[in-house]
Amino acid sequence: MGGFSRKLKRRNLAKSRKVFMKHFKKTMENFKKQVMCSICRRQPEEGEKIDDWRINQQSNNIDLICSSCYNEGKHEEVPSGKT
């Protein structure tokens, strides 16, 4: 009966992994929709990396500033605490 119990454990593990991955994908999809520039409200274009974007140091939250707004100097106009 040892083989049968292993089979059940593997089946349960596979089911739980599948549920986790489905939930994880939905969560990441929602997170991607929330990422936008705090100044111009532009979302990253397809394939654009947000590693080049800046974080607003004056805000209490994690507000991202796209590289074009940062280069134009608009980052100084953002009031503290704006979301």
Phi, psi and omega in degrees: 000353180297324180292324181292319180292323176296320180298317179295319179297316179296320180296315179294322178296318179295319178296314181293324177295320180295317178295317179299314182295323178296315178295319180297317180296319178295319180296316179293325178296317178293323179295319180297327179289336182276343183283120177201162178290135182283351181259302185262358179062023179276135175270155179299141178286164181300123179087353179282134179268135179272008177295334180277346180287158181254159176257133179290112183287336185278344184271153175280339179263176174268093179257127180267145177237125181293159185295328180291319177292322180293319180291330179282349179087012180288344185296341180279343183276348185286121178290152181294135177088003179286135179247000000 
